[in-house]
Amino acid sequence: MKSSEEQRRAANAKLSAMPSSPHPLILLLAPALLLAASGCQTLPDAALPATDPLIQVNTAVNRQGRSCPDDACLDDWPDVADLEQLEYWDCKAYAVAKADRLIRQHGYQPARLEYVLIEGPPLRVTHAALLVDGRWVLDSGLRCQVCGLERFAAGLRVTGRLPVTELPYLRRVQRVTKHR
């Protein structure tokens, strides 16, 4: 992973290769935009080897289902049993599938898993991912694939954390309040 100084040098090198712009604001914003773009890579954090079950599960599940063409395709959190019938998967479906696979195929204790919600620009809607051991995020989006929570939430707000074991209760509450 590049240091901040190396990223700054790389951004300045890219800037010097760009044609000049008549808008001075472009010159002020370009370094920040280039640094932000170079910081959003989909590579796993260096602390996890490629053979780690978190990376394997994340990669396999991200290939399942059809990605939602919009920001959100599902109103509610899906049940694992319903995943195969869904036309599209949004971030909630991917997070549920990853939790299920870690529990069933890799023996993870459900207490180690949480769903994490983030929001804020540039996101248009709240985004969900799976959080493991309060540290590792398994994501289906562009921010990261498997990375630390700090990197995943950088510049955004963490607006919720829900233990995987609490999802059935949340679904019941949602059904009751929907029918009122």
LINQUIGI-V962862 format. One record per backbone hydrogen bond with DSSP energy under -0.5 kcal/mol. NH is the residue of the N-H (numbers start at 0). CO is the residue of the C=O. If there is no record, write none. Layout:
BEGIN
nh/co
NH/CO
NH/CO
END
This chain:
BEGIN
nh/co
6/2
7/3
8/4
9/5
10/6
11/7
12/8
13/9
14/10
15/11
16/12
17/13
17/14
23/21
25/22
26/22
27/23
28/24
29/25
30/26
32/28
33/29
34/30
35/31
36/32
37/33
38/34
39/35
39/36
40/38
44/145
47/44
48/46
51/48
54/51
55/51
56/52
57/53
58/54
59/55
60/56
61/57
62/58
62/59
63/60
66/64
67/88
81/78
82/78
82/79
84/81
85/81
85/82
88/65
93/89
94/90
95/91
96/92
97/93
98/94
99/95
100/96
101/97
102/98
103/99
104/100
105/100
105/101
106/102
107/101
111/108
112/109
113/130
114/161
115/128
116/159
117/126
118/156
122/119
126/117
128/115
129/137
130/113
131/135
132/111
134/131
135/131
136/146
137/129
138/136
138/144
146/136
148/134
151/147
152/148
153/149
153/150
155/152
156/118
158/116
158/156
159/116
161/114
163/112
165/162
166/162
166/163
169/165
170/166
171/167
172/168
173/169
174/170
175/171
176/172
177/173
178/174
179/176
END
